[in-house]
Amino acid sequence: MGGELDALFPSNQLYFTASGWNAETCVIPRAGHMIMMEPQWTAAANKIDQWLDSRLGQKAAA
């Protein structure tokens, strides 16, 4: 997971990191490097929640 506007780790390079971990690439639109400190943090949190949901087979505790 990375931000579309991340200046340290460009979003077009996320695929290489994800493929090394056999993971899905996830780019959060309009987010920079500090996603959890930006207005788009809810989009990132929702993606993490969806991922947990898919792995646990149930809705993660709120």
N, CA, C and O atoms as a DFTB+ gen file, in Angstrom:
248 C
 N C O
     1  1       0.847      -1.171       0.000
     2  2       0.000       0.000       0.000
     3  2       0.888       1.228       0.000
     4  3       1.880       1.307       0.725
     5  1       0.512       2.168      -0.820
     6  2       1.255       3.413      -0.873
     7  2       0.376       4.529      -1.381
     8  3      -0.706       4.295      -1.920
     9  1       0.848       5.731      -1.205
    10  2       0.114       6.899      -1.655
    11  2       0.440       7.265      -3.094
    12  3       1.587       7.154      -3.529
    13  1      -0.554       7.692      -3.811
    14  2      -0.386       8.102      -5.202
    15  2       0.634       9.243      -5.329
    16  3       1.351       9.325      -6.327
    17  1       0.699      10.114      -4.329
    18  2       1.569      11.288      -4.389
    19  2       2.809      11.148      -3.513
    20  3       3.454      12.149      -3.198
    21  1       3.149       9.940      -3.121
    22  2       4.312       9.703      -2.265
    23  2       5.597      10.088      -3.010
    24  3       5.889       9.551      -4.078
    25  1       6.356      11.022      -2.432
    26  2       7.595      11.484      -3.063
    27  2       8.780      10.567      -2.746
    28  3       9.776      10.586      -3.469
    29  1       8.690       9.764      -1.676
    30  2       9.782       8.863      -1.308
    31  2       9.705       7.525      -2.029
    32  3      10.718       6.999      -2.488
    33  1       8.505       6.982      -2.125
    34  2       8.279       5.697      -2.789
    35  2       7.177       5.890      -3.829
    36  3       6.000       5.713      -3.515
    37  1       7.537       6.247      -5.052
    38  2       6.540       6.525      -6.094
    39  2       5.585       5.347      -6.303
    40  3       5.981       4.182      -6.261
    41  1       4.335       5.686      -6.527
    42  2       3.314       4.644      -6.674
    43  2       3.587       3.710      -7.845
    44  3       3.176       2.550      -7.813
    45  1       4.274       4.194      -8.877
    46  2       4.569       3.307     -10.009
    47  2       5.634       2.264      -9.672
    48  3       5.908       1.380     -10.484
    49  1       6.233       2.355      -8.496
    50  2       7.222       1.374      -8.052
    51  2       6.643       0.376      -7.036
    52  3       7.317      -0.584      -6.662
    53  1       5.418       0.594      -6.597
    54  2       4.811      -0.275      -5.584
    55  2       4.677      -1.718      -6.060
    56  3       4.774      -2.651      -5.262
    57  1       4.456      -1.898      -7.350
    58  2       4.283      -3.245      -7.886
    59  2       5.481      -4.125      -7.558
    60  3       5.323      -5.298      -7.216
    61  1       6.679      -3.557      -7.661
    62  2       7.892      -4.346      -7.438
    63  2       7.994      -4.825      -5.986
    64  3       8.409      -5.955      -5.729
    65  1       7.621      -3.972      -5.054
    66  2       7.621      -4.372      -3.643
    67  2       6.549      -5.423      -3.406
    68  3       6.803      -6.444      -2.768
    69  1       5.355      -5.171      -3.920
    70  2       4.250      -6.111      -3.716
    71  2       4.551      -7.474      -4.330
    72  3       4.277      -8.505      -3.716
    73  1       5.109      -7.484      -5.526
    74  2       5.378      -8.768      -6.172
    75  2       6.433      -9.560      -5.406
    76  3       6.392     -10.790      -5.392
    77  1       7.365      -8.876      -4.776
    78  2       8.371      -9.557      -3.967
    79  2       7.766     -10.272      -2.766
    80  3       8.320     -11.254      -2.271
    81  1       6.631      -9.772      -2.306
    82  2       5.933     -10.377      -1.166
    83  2       4.724     -11.194      -1.617
    84  3       3.954     -11.686      -0.792
    85  1       4.563     -11.335      -2.950
    86  2       3.408     -12.025      -3.511
    87  2       2.114     -11.391      -2.987
    88  3       1.181     -12.081      -2.577
    89  1       2.092     -10.068      -3.014
    90  2       0.964      -9.309      -2.475
    91  2       0.319      -8.465      -3.575
    92  3       0.892      -8.266      -4.647
    93  1      -0.857      -7.987      -3.288
    94  2      -1.587      -7.113      -4.199
    95  2      -1.095      -5.673      -4.015
    96  3      -0.866      -5.230      -2.889
    97  1      -0.937      -4.959      -5.109
    98  2      -0.559      -3.550      -5.048
    99  2      -1.803      -2.714      -4.757
   100  3      -2.852      -2.903      -5.373
   101  1      -1.671      -1.800      -3.823
   102  2      -2.781      -0.927      -3.468
   103  2      -2.267       0.513      -3.417
   104  3      -1.368       0.831      -2.637
   105  1      -2.841       1.376      -4.250
   106  2      -2.460       2.785      -4.290
   107  2      -3.635       3.613      -3.779
   108  3      -4.751       3.499      -4.286
   109  1      -3.381       4.435      -2.785
   110  2      -4.415       5.302      -2.224
   111  2      -4.365       6.639      -2.977
   112  3      -3.359       7.345      -2.917
   113  1      -5.442       6.984      -3.679
   114  2      -5.471       8.225      -4.462
   115  2      -5.267       9.473      -3.587
   116  3      -5.775       9.553      -2.469
   117  1      -4.524      10.427      -4.116
   118  2      -4.272      11.734      -3.515
   119  2      -3.554      11.671      -2.167
   120  3      -3.523      12.669      -1.447
   121  1      -2.983      10.536      -1.813
   122  2      -2.265      10.404      -0.544
   123  2      -0.764      10.487      -0.784
   124  3      -0.265      10.097      -1.839
   125  1      -0.059      11.001       0.210
   126  2       1.385      11.087       0.152
   127  2       2.034       9.957       0.934
   128  3       1.478       8.862       1.027
   129  1       3.197      10.215       1.490
   130  2       3.966       9.194       2.193
   131  2       3.372       8.834       3.559
   132  3       3.443       7.677       3.975
   133  1       2.801       9.794       4.244
   134  2       2.276       9.554       5.598
   135  2       0.757       9.365       5.555
   136  3      -0.002      10.162       6.107
   137  1       0.344       8.307       4.893
   138  2      -1.078       8.062       4.629
   139  2      -1.930       8.164       5.897
   140  3      -2.989       8.790       5.880
   141  1      -1.485       7.566       6.974
   142  2      -2.314       7.530       8.183
   143  2      -2.427       8.890       8.871
   144  3      -3.206       9.040       9.812
   145  1      -1.665       9.876       8.416
   146  2      -1.745      11.219       8.979
   147  2      -2.427      12.197       8.017
   148  3      -2.453      13.402       8.267
   149  1      -2.967      11.683       6.936
   150  2      -3.562      12.516       5.896
   151  2      -5.073      12.293       5.840
   152  3      -5.581      11.316       6.391
   153  1      -5.786      13.198       5.176
   154  2      -7.248      13.042       5.074
   155  2      -7.686      11.715       4.442
   156  3      -8.808      11.265       4.672
   157  1      -6.815      11.091       3.653
   158  2      -7.157       9.833       2.986
   159  2      -6.955       8.614       3.877
   160  3      -7.041       7.481       3.404
   161  1      -6.688       8.832       5.153
   162  2      -6.436       7.706       6.060
   163  2      -7.615       6.744       6.099
   164  3      -7.423       5.542       6.281
   165  1      -8.830       7.254       5.930
   166  2      -9.987       6.351       5.977
   167  2      -9.991       5.386       4.794
   168  3     -10.391       4.231       4.939
   169  1      -9.547       5.850       3.624
   170  2      -9.465       4.963       2.459
   171  2      -8.463       3.851       2.729
   172  3      -8.713       2.692       2.398
   173  1      -7.322       4.204       3.333
   174  2      -6.307       3.193       3.671
   175  2      -6.846       2.228       4.718
   176  3      -6.666       1.016       4.597
   177  1      -7.501       2.752       5.737
   178  2      -8.051       1.901       6.794
   179  2      -9.117       0.955       6.233
   180  3      -9.193      -0.204       6.641
   181  1      -9.928       1.441       5.312
   182  2     -10.948       0.583       4.694
   183  2     -10.315      -0.542       3.886
   184  3     -10.803      -1.672       3.912
   185  1      -9.236      -0.246       3.171
   186  2      -8.535      -1.284       2.405
   187  2      -7.956      -2.346       3.344
   188  3      -8.033      -3.541       3.060
   189  1      -7.382      -1.905       4.455
   190  2      -6.832      -2.851       5.442
   191  2      -7.955      -3.691       6.032
   192  3      -7.801      -4.899       6.215
   193  1      -9.090      -3.053       6.330
   194  2     -10.246      -3.773       6.878
   195  2     -10.754      -4.818       5.882
   196  3     -11.081      -5.940       6.268
   197  1     -10.819      -4.448       4.611
   198  2     -11.255      -5.400       3.584
   199  2     -10.290      -6.572       3.480
   200  3     -10.711      -7.718       3.324
   201  1      -8.991      -6.284       3.567
   202  2      -7.984      -7.338       3.496
   203  2      -8.123      -8.284       4.688
   204  3      -8.097      -9.504       4.523
   205  1      -8.270      -7.723       5.883
   206  2      -8.459      -8.557       7.070
   207  2      -9.715      -9.407       6.937
   208  3      -9.719     -10.597       7.250
   209  1     -10.774      -8.769       6.467
   210  2     -12.041      -9.467       6.260
   211  2     -11.870     -10.668       5.330
   212  3     -12.407     -11.743       5.594
   213  1     -11.129     -10.482       4.256
   214  2     -10.933     -11.572       3.293
   215  2     -10.082     -12.695       3.881
   216  3     -10.249     -13.857       3.511
   217  1      -9.189     -12.362       4.779
   218  2      -8.311     -13.383       5.381
   219  2      -8.974     -14.089       6.563
   220  3      -8.753     -15.278       6.790
   221  1      -9.784     -13.349       7.307
   222  2     -10.426     -13.938       8.483
   223  2     -11.766     -14.575       8.176
   224  3     -12.275     -15.384       8.952
   225  1     -12.338     -14.201       7.028
   226  2     -13.615     -14.780       6.638
   227  2     -14.794     -14.225       7.413
   228  3     -15.893     -14.780       7.375
   229  1     -14.562     -13.135       8.112
   230  2     -15.632     -12.487       8.859
   231  2     -15.276     -11.020       9.044
   232  3     -14.138     -10.609       8.814
   233  1     -16.248     -10.249       9.455
   234  2     -16.009      -8.835       9.686
   235  2     -15.115      -8.665      10.894
   236  3     -15.395      -9.200      11.967
   237  1     -14.012      -7.901      10.713
   238  2     -13.102      -7.618      11.822
   239  2     -13.835      -6.810      12.885
   240  3     -14.696      -5.990      12.568
   241  1     -13.491      -7.044      14.135
   242  2     -14.134      -6.331      15.246
   243  2     -13.924      -4.821      15.112
   244  3     -12.833      -4.356      14.781
   245  1     -14.966      -4.087      15.372
   246  2     -14.896      -2.615      15.263
   247  2     -14.346      -2.009      16.532
   248  3     -14.215      -0.788      16.627
